[in-house]
Amino acid sequence: MGKPIVLASGSVHRRELLQNAGIDFAVDPSTLDERALEAPLTESGASPEDVALILAEAKAADVSERHPGALVIGADQTLSLGDERFHKPADMEGARRALLKLSGRTHVLSSAVALVRDGETLWHHVDQARITLRDLSPAFIGRYLAEVGDAALSSVGSYQVERQGIQLMERIEGDFFTIIGLPVLPLVAELRRRGLVDG
């Protein structure tokens, strides 16, 4: 039998968070088309928190079909600036445009996590963090992107707060793990309640 916990995400950051927490798990990323799932939600006026939660549950449910009896962790994160939603940039020009829009403004990260077994959602949680970027000059953004390279393409905000992205920040309000993309404390508490981690 496989491991009783499966992470339905290919995110290196989420994997590291769980490994660092001492969780024993397997990784099997969902292959769902997130943008196709998100489009009707956005059109219907779903909040960023709802979008993150629905996508987290959908990804976990997708993977749970391949792992009968396993507890599957699904996660998703949205970034919103007012009514505008951001996605991972496709290229460095997209990252540059995103950072120019976020410069000097406060955006909201909504991070959702869900536990699904055999297609049934057993538990979920959504948390939010607010990040205000400094006023960033186009020249500084260019130097920053040249320095971090393709890492800027791996996150929705084109930054990693745990790395050089911290240089972009003026103020952070919220949980560090929520910003990384996985509310670890409530997740570990729920796994402990279920007897899946030592407690």
C-alpha positions as CSV (number, residue, x, y, z in Angstrom):
1,M,0.0,0.0,0.0
2,G,1.2,3.6,-0.7
3,K,1.7,6.3,1.8
4,P,-1.5,7.3,3.7
5,I,-0.9,11.1,2.8
6,V,-0.5,12.4,-0.7
7,L,0.3,15.9,-1.7
8,A,-1.6,16.8,-4.9
9,S,0.8,19.6,-5.9
10,G,4.1,19.8,-7.8
11,S,5.1,22.9,-5.9
12,V,8.6,22.6,-4.5
13,H,7.7,25.2,-1.8
14,R,4.7,23.2,-0.5
15,R,6.8,20.0,-0.6
16,E,9.5,21.6,1.5
17,L,7.1,23.0,4.0
18,L,5.6,19.5,4.6
19,Q,9.1,17.9,4.7
20,N,10.3,20.5,7.2
21,A,7.3,19.8,9.3
22,G,8.3,16.1,9.5
23,I,5.2,14.9,7.5
24,D,5.6,11.6,5.7
25,F,3.9,11.9,2.4
26,A,4.0,11.0,-1.3
27,V,3.7,13.5,-4.2
28,D,1.3,13.2,-7.1
29,P,0.5,16.5,-8.7
30,S,-3.0,17.1,-10.1
31,T,-3.2,17.4,-13.9
32,L,-6.4,19.5,-13.9
33,D,-6.5,22.6,-16.0
34,E,-6.7,25.2,-13.3
35,R,-7.3,28.2,-15.6
36,A,-10.3,26.3,-17.2
37,L,-11.7,25.6,-13.8
38,E,-11.1,29.2,-12.6
39,A,-12.7,31.1,-15.5
40,P,-16.4,30.3,-14.8
41,L,-15.8,30.9,-11.1
42,T,-14.3,34.4,-11.8
43,E,-17.2,35.2,-14.2
44,S,-19.7,34.2,-11.6
45,G,-18.2,36.7,-9.1
46,A,-16.6,34.1,-6.8
47,S,-14.3,35.7,-4.2
48,P,-10.5,35.0,-4.3
49,E,-10.9,32.9,-1.2
50,D,-13.7,30.8,-2.8
51,V,-11.6,30.3,-6.0
52,A,-8.6,29.1,-4.0
53,L,-10.7,26.7,-2.0
54,I,-12.6,25.3,-4.9
55,L,-9.4,24.7,-6.8
56,A,-7.7,23.1,-3.8
57,E,-10.6,20.7,-3.3
58,A,-10.8,19.9,-7.1
59,K,-7.1,19.1,-7.3
60,A,-7.2,16.9,-4.2
61,A,-10.3,15.1,-5.5
62,D,-8.7,14.5,-8.9
63,V,-5.6,12.9,-7.3
64,S,-7.7,11.0,-4.7
65,E,-9.1,8.9,-7.6
66,R,-5.6,7.5,-8.1
67,H,-5.0,6.8,-4.4
68,P,-8.0,4.9,-2.9
69,G,-8.1,5.3,0.9
70,A,-5.3,7.9,1.0
71,L,-5.7,11.3,2.5
72,V,-4.9,13.8,-0.2
73,I,-3.8,17.3,0.5
74,G,-4.9,19.9,-2.1
75,A,-3.7,23.5,-2.1
76,D,-4.2,26.6,-4.1
77,Q,-3.3,30.3,-3.8
78,T,-4.8,33.4,-5.5
79,L,-3.4,36.9,-5.6
80,S,-5.8,39.8,-5.9
81,L,-5.2,43.5,-6.3
82,G,-8.7,45.0,-5.9
83,D,-10.8,43.2,-8.5
84,E,-7.9,42.1,-10.6
85,R,-6.5,38.5,-10.2
86,F,-3.0,37.6,-11.0
87,H,-1.5,34.3,-12.2
88,K,2.0,33.0,-12.5
89,P,3.7,35.0,-15.3
90,A,4.4,33.1,-18.5
91,D,7.7,34.9,-19.1
92,M,9.9,37.7,-17.7
93,E,8.0,40.4,-19.5
94,G,4.8,39.2,-17.7
95,A,6.7,39.2,-14.4
96,R,7.9,42.8,-15.1
97,R,4.4,44.0,-15.9
98,A,3.0,42.3,-12.7
99,L,5.6,43.9,-10.5
100,L,5.0,47.3,-12.0
101,K,1.2,46.9,-11.2
102,L,1.9,45.7,-7.7
103,S,4.5,48.4,-7.0
104,G,3.5,50.7,-4.1
105,R,0.2,48.9,-3.5
106,T,-1.2,46.3,-1.2
107,H,-2.3,43.0,-2.6
108,V,-4.0,40.0,-0.9
109,L,-2.8,36.4,-1.0
110,S,-5.6,33.8,-0.3
111,S,-4.2,30.3,0.4
112,A,-6.5,27.3,0.7
113,V,-5.8,23.8,1.8
114,A,-8.2,20.8,1.6
115,L,-8.1,17.2,2.8
116,V,-9.9,14.7,0.5
117,R,-10.3,11.0,0.8
118,D,-11.9,9.0,-2.0
119,G,-13.4,12.1,-3.6
120,E,-14.9,13.4,-0.4
121,T,-13.7,16.7,1.2
122,L,-13.1,16.0,4.9
123,W,-11.7,19.3,5.9
124,H,-10.6,22.6,4.4
125,H,-9.1,25.9,5.5
126,V,-8.5,29.3,3.9
127,D,-6.2,32.0,5.2
128,Q,-5.2,35.4,3.8
129,A,-2.2,37.6,4.0
130,R,-1.7,41.2,2.8
131,I,1.5,42.4,1.3
132,T,2.5,46.0,0.4
133,L,5.3,46.4,-2.0
134,R,7.6,49.4,-1.9
135,D,7.5,51.9,-4.8
136,L,9.7,50.1,-7.3
137,S,11.4,51.8,-10.2
138,P,11.4,50.1,-13.6
139,A,15.2,50.0,-13.4
140,F,15.1,48.2,-10.0
141,I,12.5,45.7,-11.2
142,G,14.8,45.0,-14.2
143,R,17.8,44.4,-12.0
144,Y,15.7,42.3,-9.5
145,L,14.4,40.0,-12.3
146,A,17.9,39.7,-13.8
147,E,19.2,38.6,-10.4
148,V,16.4,36.0,-9.6
149,G,16.0,34.7,-13.1
150,D,13.3,32.0,-13.7
151,A,12.5,31.8,-10.0
152,A,10.3,34.9,-10.7
153,L,8.1,32.7,-12.9
154,S,7.4,30.1,-10.2
155,S,5.1,32.2,-8.1
156,V,2.0,34.2,-8.7
157,G,3.5,37.5,-7.5
158,S,6.8,37.0,-9.3
159,Y,8.6,36.9,-5.9
160,Q,9.6,34.5,-3.1
161,V,9.3,36.3,0.2
162,E,11.7,33.8,1.8
163,R,14.4,34.8,-0.8
164,Q,15.3,38.0,-2.5
165,G,11.7,38.9,-3.0
166,I,11.8,40.3,0.6
167,Q,13.6,43.3,-0.9
168,L,10.4,44.3,-2.7
169,M,8.4,44.5,0.5
170,E,7.4,47.4,2.6
171,R,4.9,45.7,4.9
172,I,3.6,42.1,5.5
173,E,0.5,41.3,7.4
174,G,-0.3,37.6,7.8
175,D,1.1,34.2,8.3
176,F,4.4,33.3,6.6
177,F,3.2,29.9,5.5
178,T,0.1,31.4,4.0
179,I,2.4,33.6,1.9
180,I,4.4,30.6,0.8
181,G,1.2,28.9,-0.3
182,L,0.2,26.4,2.4
183,P,-1.4,27.2,5.8
184,V,0.8,24.7,7.6
185,L,-0.3,25.3,11.2
186,P,-4.0,24.5,10.8
187,L,-3.1,21.6,8.4
188,V,-0.7,20.0,10.9
189,A,-3.2,20.5,13.7
190,E,-5.9,18.6,11.6
191,L,-3.4,15.8,10.7
192,R,-2.6,15.5,14.4
193,R,-6.3,15.4,15.3
194,R,-6.7,12.5,12.9
195,G,-3.7,10.7,14.4
196,L,-1.6,11.0,11.3
197,V,1.2,13.0,13.0
198,D,2.5,12.6,16.5
199,G,0.7,14.7,19.1
